[in-house]
Amino acid sequence: MNYPVWELPGLGGGLLIAIVAIVHVYVAQFAVGGGIFLAVAEWRAHRKGDREQLAYLRYHSRIFLLLTIVLGALTGVGIWFTIGLVSPHGTALLIRNFVWFWAIEWTFFIVEIAAALLYYYGWDRMSPRTHVATGAIYAAAAWLSLAVISGIVAFMLTPGRWPETGNVLHAFFNPGYVPSMLARTAASLALAGLWGLLTAPVARDARVREEMVRFASYWLMPGFFALPLTSIWFLAVAPAPARALVLGGAAPVSLMFFFTLAASALIFFYARYGAFARAQHVTPVAAAVVLALGLVATGGTEWVREGIRKPYLVYGVLYSNGLYARDIPAMQGRSVLAEARWSLVKSAAEADPLTAGREVFRVQCMSCHTIDGYNGIRPLVAGWNEELLDTGLQHLDRLKGFMPPLVGTDEERKALVAYLLSLNPPGQTASAQQPALARAGALTGGE
């Protein structure tokens, strides 16, 4: 309630975060796996004295540098920019709680950037041993950065004992930390293989092309065996309500989960029976299609992880609209508009109901909903009458388990009802209203 609400018509803040975050995670995980890939491949080429393969790796390192240093850095800044605007309360909590862990991660990031630049510009300027060592330093710093980020991201779904103890070590070494870190490591190695499949076919020497295609396909195998195991582990330690959403509790989440599994399976079969078995037939176009599937799998995984955390930003601690769970009982019956520093209306009783209702919607709902765009509220409440809306808002967390409870005064709730009714023209048919009203009555015990 201490920050202004950023309105993003049509797109919505949540979708903007998803777009930026998925691209960033994809590139960042490639930065980890790709660094290991380059260091191992160069060491292997030097041992064999393979100049043609070293020439290919030099080309591959240029693609690697542009993606990780340029696109990775841009999307990394974009993440902080978007989450700071869309979820300032959650961003503030993560910064305050993990300030020293962020400092550690940024230290690794600086080492990572310096090593990447030295590695790329060190071709023909460093001895082979020093150059490989520089690549190894980059790979180690990148993985350590991933290890720190994994603890913070996993905390958001599995905060462990932190809500009771307030100990940052309990927050970081939470139940989801190890499976999350292992899953991201496996995904990073797989993405390194995917990018290798994209660049290997452009090698001039046919022998190098086939050998590097097979070498890249090897990197996909461990990931696609490890990812199902780490996913099962992660779901096992997730809160039971979150786990239930994946296992059929929320159809979109379940469908996206299995869609992600299907995309991963297609990549695995291509790597095993296409790239590895028929390396000479791999083309940049085919590799690009599989690389796009990798983006789909990455995006689906991140979407599911975010989806099962709803209605929280930090599970059981902070709701997606910036309200702390511990404050909900005290906020019931108190004016939300009076508490919200940036609200244009301070009293629903003294303002026009539609104006007050819109402010309640902005403060409590707009972090997830738009009016007509992504997750638009207008079509969601079409056909609802005043009674149904009022009943639903009083029992919002029970009627919609992935939504936070509505808090505030009766006047504010009624103003929100009036505003939601105004979004659709009158005259909705009874047939459209009664099934929804019956469901609401069943879920609220007929109150």
C-alpha positions in Angstrom: 0.0 0.0 0.0 3.0 2.3 0.2 3.8 2.4 -3.5 1.9 3.7 -6.5 0.1 1.3 -8.8 1.7 1.0 -12.3 -1.1 0.6 -14.9 -0.2 -1.2 -18.1 -3.3 -1.4 -20.2 -3.8 -4.6 -22.3 -0.6 -6.3 -21.5 -0.6 -6.1 -17.7 2.4 -6.0 -15.4 2.4 -9.8 -14.8 2.6 -10.6 -18.5 5.3 -8.1 -19.0 7.4 -9.6 -16.2 6.8 -13.1 -17.7 8.0 -12.0 -21.2 11.2 -10.3 -19.9 11.9 -13.0 -17.3 11.5 -16.0 -19.7 13.9 -14.5 -22.2 16.4 -13.6 -19.4 16.2 -17.1 -17.8 16.7 -18.7 -21.2 19.8 -16.6 -21.9 21.1 -16.7 -18.4 20.9 -20.5 -18.2 22.7 -20.7 -21.6 25.3 -18.4 -20.1 26.0 -21.0 -17.4 25.9 -24.1 -19.5 27.5 -22.4 -22.5 30.5 -21.4 -20.4 31.1 -24.9 -19.3 30.6 -26.1 -22.9 33.2 -23.8 -24.3 35.8 -24.5 -21.6 35.4 -28.3 -22.0 35.3 -28.2 -25.8 38.4 -26.0 -26.0 40.3 -28.2 -23.6 39.3 -31.2 -25.7 40.4 -29.5 -29.0 43.8 -28.5 -27.6 44.4 -32.1 -26.4 43.7 -33.4 -29.9 45.6 -30.4 -31.6 42.5 -29.8 -33.7 42.9 -26.3 -35.3 39.7 -26.5 -37.3 37.7 -27.2 -34.2 39.4 -24.3 -32.4 38.4 -22.1 -35.3 34.8 -23.1 -34.9 34.9 -22.6 -31.1 36.2 -19.1 -31.7 33.2 -18.4 -33.9 30.9 -20.0 -31.3 32.4 -17.8 -28.5 31.4 -14.7 -30.4 27.7 -15.7 -30.5 28.1 -16.7 -26.8 29.5 -13.2 -25.9 26.8 -11.3 -27.8 24.0 -13.3 -26.2 25.2 -13.4 -22.6 26.8 -10.0 -22.2 24.5 -7.9 -24.4 21.1 -9.6 -24.4 21.6 -11.2 -20.9 22.6 -7.9 -19.4 19.7 -6.0 -21.0 17.1 -8.4 -19.9 18.7 -8.6 -16.4 18.3 -4.9 -16.0 14.8 -5.2 -17.5 13.8 -7.7 -14.8 14.7 -5.4 -12.0 12.9 -2.5 -13.8 9.7 -4.4 -14.3 9.5 -6.2 -10.9 10.2 -2.9 -9.2 7.3 -1.3 -11.0 4.8 -4.1 -10.9 5.6 -5.7 -7.5 7.5 -3.1 -5.4 6.5 -4.8 -2.1 7.9 -8.1 -3.2 11.0 -6.6 -4.7 11.6 -4.6 -1.4 11.2 -7.8 0.6 13.7 -9.8 -1.5 16.3 -6.9 -1.4 16.0 -6.4 2.3 16.1 -10.1 3.2 18.8 -11.2 0.9 21.0 -8.0 0.6 24.3 -9.8 1.3 23.4 -12.7 -1.0 22.7 -10.2 -3.8 26.1 -8.6 -3.1 27.7 -12.1 -3.4 25.8 -12.7 -6.7 26.8 -9.4 -8.1 30.5 -10.1 -7.2 30.2 -13.4 -9.2 28.6 -11.5 -12.0 31.4 -9.0 -12.2 33.9 -11.9 -12.4 31.7 -13.5 -15.0 31.7 -10.4 -17.2 35.4 -9.8 -16.9 36.2 -13.4 -17.7 33.9 -13.5 -20.7 35.5 -10.5 -22.2 39.0 -11.7 -21.5 38.1 -15.1 -23.0 36.8 -13.7 -26.2 39.5 -11.2 -26.8 42.1 -13.7 -25.6 42.1 -15.9 -28.6 45.6 -15.8 -30.1 46.7 -13.5 -27.3 46.9 -16.0 -24.4 48.6 -19.4 -24.2 46.2 -22.3 -24.6 46.5 -23.2 -20.9 45.7 -19.6 -19.8 42.8 -19.3 -22.2 41.2 -22.5 -21.1 41.7 -21.4 -17.4 40.0 -18.1 -18.2 37.0 -20.1 -19.7 36.9 -22.2 -16.5 36.9 -19.2 -14.3 34.0 -17.8 -16.3 32.1 -21.1 -16.0 32.7 -21.3 -12.2 31.5 -17.7 -11.6 28.5 -18.2 -13.8 27.4 -21.4 -12.0 28.0 -19.8 -8.6 25.8 -16.9 -9.7 23.1 -19.5 -10.6 23.5 -21.2 -7.2 22.8 -17.9 -5.4 19.9 -16.9 -7.6 18.4 -20.4 -7.2 18.1 -20.0 -3.4 16.4 -16.7 -3.7 13.9 -17.8 -6.4 13.1 -21.1 -4.6 12.5 -19.1 -1.4 9.5 -17.5 -3.0 7.6 -20.8 -3.2 9.2 -22.7 -0.3 10.2 -20.2 2.4 10.8 -23.0 4.9 11.3 -22.0 8.5 12.0 -18.3 7.7 8.4 -17.0 8.5 8.9 -18.4 12.1 12.6 -17.7 12.7 13.3 -14.7 10.4 16.8 -16.2 9.9 18.1 -15.4 6.4 20.0 -18.8 6.3 16.7 -20.6 6.8 15.3 -18.5 3.9 18.2 -19.2 1.5 18.7 -22.9 2.3 15.0 -23.6 2.0 13.4 -27.0 1.1 13.3 -26.1 -2.6 16.8 -24.9 -2.9 18.7 -28.0 -3.9 16.2 -29.4 -6.4 15.8 -26.0 -7.9 19.6 -25.5 -8.3 20.1 -29.0 -9.7 17.2 -28.5 -12.2 18.6 -25.2 -13.4 22.0 -26.7 -13.7 20.6 -29.5 -15.8 18.6 -27.1 -18.0 21.8 -25.0 -18.4 23.8 -27.9 -19.8 20.9 -28.8 -22.1 20.7 -25.3 -23.4 24.4 -25.3 -24.1 23.8 -28.3 -26.3 21.0 -26.7 -28.1 23.1 -23.6 -29.0 25.9 -25.9 -30.0 23.5 -27.7 -32.4 22.7 -24.3 -33.9 26.3 -23.1 -34.5 27.9 -26.4 -35.4 26.3 -26.8 -38.9 28.0 -23.6 -40.0 31.5 -25.0 -39.4 33.4 -25.1 -42.7 35.0 -28.5 -42.2 32.5 -31.4 -42.6 34.4 -33.5 -40.1 34.2 -30.7 -37.5 30.5 -30.2 -38.2 29.6 -33.8 -37.5 31.9 -34.1 -34.5 30.6 -30.9 -32.9 26.9 -31.8 -33.6 27.5 -35.1 -31.8 29.4 -33.4 -29.0 26.6 -30.9 -28.6 23.9 -33.6 -28.5 25.8 -35.3 -25.6 25.0 -32.2 -23.5 21.3 -32.7 -23.9 21.2 -36.3 -22.5 22.0 -35.7 -18.8 19.6 -32.8 -18.6 16.6 -34.7 -19.9 17.2 -37.5 -17.4 17.9 -35.2 -14.5 15.1 -32.7 -15.1 12.2 -35.1 -14.4 13.8 -36.3 -11.2 14.5 -32.8 -9.9 11.0 -31.7 -10.9 9.5 -34.5 -8.9 11.7 -33.6 -6.0 10.8 -29.9 -6.2 7.0 -30.7 -6.3 7.5 -33.1 -3.3 8.8 -30.2 -1.1 6.4 -27.6 -2.5 3.3 -26.7 -0.3 0.5 -29.2 -0.8 -2.0 -26.6 -2.3 0.7 -25.5 -4.8 1.4 -29.2 -5.7 -2.3 -29.8 -6.2 -2.5 -27.1 -8.8 -0.1 -29.0 -11.0 -1.8 -32.3 -10.4 -5.2 -31.2 -11.7 -6.2 -28.4 -9.3 -5.9 -25.8 -12.0 -6.4 -26.9 -15.6 -4.2 -24.2 -17.2 -1.3 -25.0 -14.9 -1.7 -28.8 -15.5 -1.9 -28.3 -19.2 1.2 -26.1 -19.3 3.1 -28.6 -17.2 2.4 -31.4 -19.5 2.9 -29.2 -22.6 6.4 -28.4 -21.2 7.1 -32.1 -20.7 6.0 -32.8 -24.3 8.3 -30.0 -25.6 11.2 -31.4 -23.6 10.5 -34.9 -24.9 10.6 -33.7 -28.5 13.9 -32.1 -27.9 15.3 -35.2 -26.4 14.2 -37.4 -29.3 15.6 -35.0 -31.8 18.9 -35.0 -30.0 19.1 -38.8 -29.7 17.7 -39.9 -33.0 18.3 -36.9 -35.1 21.5 -35.0 -34.1 23.4 -37.9 -32.6 22.4 -40.6 -35.1 22.4 -38.4 -38.2 24.8 -35.6 -37.5 25.6 -35.0 -41.1 21.9 -34.1 -41.8 21.5 -31.4 -39.1 20.9 -28.0 -40.5 20.7 -24.6 -38.9 17.0 -24.4 -39.6 16.3 -27.7 -37.9 18.5 -26.6 -35.0 16.7 -23.3 -34.7 13.3 -25.0 -34.5 14.6 -27.2 -31.6 16.1 -24.1 -30.0 12.7 -22.5 -30.1 11.2 -25.6 -28.5 13.8 -25.1 -25.7 12.5 -21.5 -25.2 8.9 -23.0 -25.0 10.0 -25.5 -22.4 11.9 -22.9 -20.4 8.9 -20.5 -20.6 6.5 -23.3 -19.6 8.5 -24.3 -16.6 8.8 -20.7 -15.4 5.0 -20.1 -16.0 4.1 -23.2 -14.0 6.5 -22.2 -11.1 4.8 -18.8 -11.0 1.3 -20.2 -11.4 1.5 -22.6 -8.5 2.7 -19.9 -6.1 -0.5 -17.9 -6.5 -2.0 -16.1 -4.7 1.3 -15.3 -3.1 4.6 -13.6 -4.1 6.2 -15.3 -1.2 4.2 -18.3 -0.2 2.2 -17.9 2.9 3.9 -14.5 3.6 3.1 -11.9 0.9 0.1 -11.8 -1.4 0.5 -10.9 -5.1 -1.2 -7.5 -4.4 1.4 -6.5 -1.9 -0.6 -7.3 1.3 1.2 -9.3 4.0 -0.8 -12.4 5.1 -0.2 -11.5 8.8 -2.0 -8.2 8.2 -5.2 -9.6 6.6 -7.2 -10.0 9.9 -6.3 -6.5 11.0 -7.2 -5.1 7.6 -10.7 -6.6 7.6 -13.1 -3.7 8.4 -10.4 -1.0 8.0 -10.4 1.3 5.0 -8.0 0.2 2.4 -8.3 3.5 0.5 -7.3 5.4 3.7 -4.3 3.2 4.1 -3.1 3.4 0.5 -0.8 6.3 0.2 -1.3 6.8 -3.5 -5.1 6.4 -3.7 -7.0 9.3 -5.2 -9.9 8.5 -2.9 -9.6 8.2 0.8 -13.2 7.4 1.8 -15.6 5.3 -0.2 -18.5 6.7 1.8 -17.8 10.2 0.7 -16.9 9.5 -3.0 -18.8 8.5 -6.1 -19.1 4.7 -5.9 -17.7 4.1 -9.4 -14.6 6.3 -8.6 -14.1 4.6 -5.3 -14.6 1.2 -6.8 -12.0 1.8 -9.4 -9.5 2.8 -6.8 -10.2 -0.3 -4.8 -9.7 -2.3 -8.0 -6.4 -0.5 -8.7 -5.1 -1.1 -5.2 -6.1 -4.7 -4.7 -6.6 -6.2 -8.1 -4.5 -4.5 -10.8 -1.3 -6.3 -9.9 -2.8 -9.3 -11.7 -5.7 -8.1 -13.7 -6.2 -5.7 -16.6 -9.6 -4.4 -17.8 -9.7 -5.9 -21.3 -6.3 -7.4 -21.9 -4.4 -10.2 -20.3 -6.4 -11.7 -17.4 -9.0 -9.0 -18.2 -11.6 -8.5 -15.6 -14.4 -7.4 -17.9 -15.0 -10.8 -19.5 -14.5 -12.6 -16.2 -17.4 -10.8 -14.5 -19.7 -10.7 -17.6 -23.1 -12.2 -16.6 -22.5 -11.7 -12.9 -25.2 -9.8 -11.0 -24.8 -7.6 -7.9 -25.6 -10.5 -5.5 -23.2 -12.9 -7.1 -20.4 -10.3 -7.2 -20.9 -9.3 -3.6 -21.0 -12.9 -2.4 -17.9 -13.7 -4.5 -15.9 -10.8 -3.1 -16.7 -11.7 0.5 -15.3 -15.2 -0.1 -12.8 -14.5 -2.8 -10.0 -16.7 -1.4 -12.4 -19.6 -1.0 -14.2 -19.2 -4.3 -10.9 -18.7 -6.2 -8.1 -20.4 -4.2 -5.5 -18.7 -6.3 -6.7 -15.2 -5.4 -6.0 -13.2 -2.2 -8.9 -12.3 0.1 -10.5 -8.9 -0.4 -10.0 -6.6 2.6 -11.5 -3.2 3.5 -14.8 -1.8 4.6 -18.3 -2.8 3.5 -18.6 0.5 1.6 -15.4 -0.2 -0.3 -16.6 -3.7 -1.3 -19.9 -2.3 -2.5 -18.1 0.3 -4.4 -16.0 -2.4 -6.1 -19.2 -4.3 -6.9 -20.7 -1.2 -8.5 -17.5 -0.6 -10.6 -17.3 -4.2 -11.8 -21.0 -4.1 -12.7 -20.3 -0.9 -14.7 -17.8 -2.8 -16.9 -20.6 -4.7 -18.7 -23.9 -3.4 -20.0 -27.1 -4.4 -18.1 -29.5 -7.1 -19.2 -27.4 -10.2 -18.7 -29.6 -13.3 -19.0 -30.5 -15.3 -16.0 -29.2 -18.4 -17.6 -25.7 -16.9 -17.6 -26.0 -15.9 -14.0 -27.6 -18.8 -12.2 -24.9 -21.5 -12.8 -22.2 -19.2 -11.5 -24.4 -18.2 -8.5 -25.0 -21.8 -7.7 -21.3 -22.5 -7.7 -20.6 -19.6 -5.4 -23.3 -20.7 -3.0 -21.9 -24.2 -2.9 -18.3 -23.0 -2.2 -19.4 -20.5 0.5 -21.6 -22.9 2.3 -24.8 -21.2 1.1 -24.1 -18.0 3.0 
